[in-house]
Amino acid sequence: MFTARDRFNPNRRRTLQGLMVLPFLPLAITAVATKRGIVGQPAPELHADFWIAPDGEPTRFSVTEQLGRWVHVKCWQSWCPGCHSHGFPALQRMVEAFAGDPRVVNVALQTVFEGHGINSAEKVRKTQLQYDLPVIFGHDPGENQPHGRPKTMIDFRTGGTPWHILINPRGQVVFNGFSLDTDAAIAHIRSEPV
């Protein structure tokens, strides 16, 4: 993992060809140049065949309706070990840090690009209950065919799961990657005026 400390180590930079550091954002992040993510671009709308509120009832969610707020999107699949060992703990940390803060919204979106029969719509509510997360959950089912990717994965050029997307209050993607340094993200959000 390329960290903020490595940003100042020229030897480390040379060994990570194809990666670029985003110096304007003090998160420990990397992005594969031109291949993954859309950092610096306006966030497209998220696509889901359904959204559910924390109580399991149907709801809606729109990125464009969140302008003026930070949006953290956690993309996952129910059979993804990394989603359970790293992704959901990161989401829990973000939810705890901003509980009751109207400037920040967290959502979890199952982006199914494989195992369509296992990473099903039914797993969304089950996972929401498993982690007892008071956030909106959604399901982007992808196409049930070999290499059938979900629209969110295509639009945000994600690399799989677990995947985190952080959108600033102006609607711009400022992080788009596998591993979010939650402490750095929390500190950055708290230091930025909305």
Helices and strands as residue ranges (DSSP letters): G 5-8, H 10-15, E 19-20, E 31-32, E 50-52, E 58-59, G 64-66, E 70-76, H 81-82, I 83-87, H 88-97, E 104-111, H 122-131, E 136-140, H 151-156, E 163-167, E 173-177, H 182-191
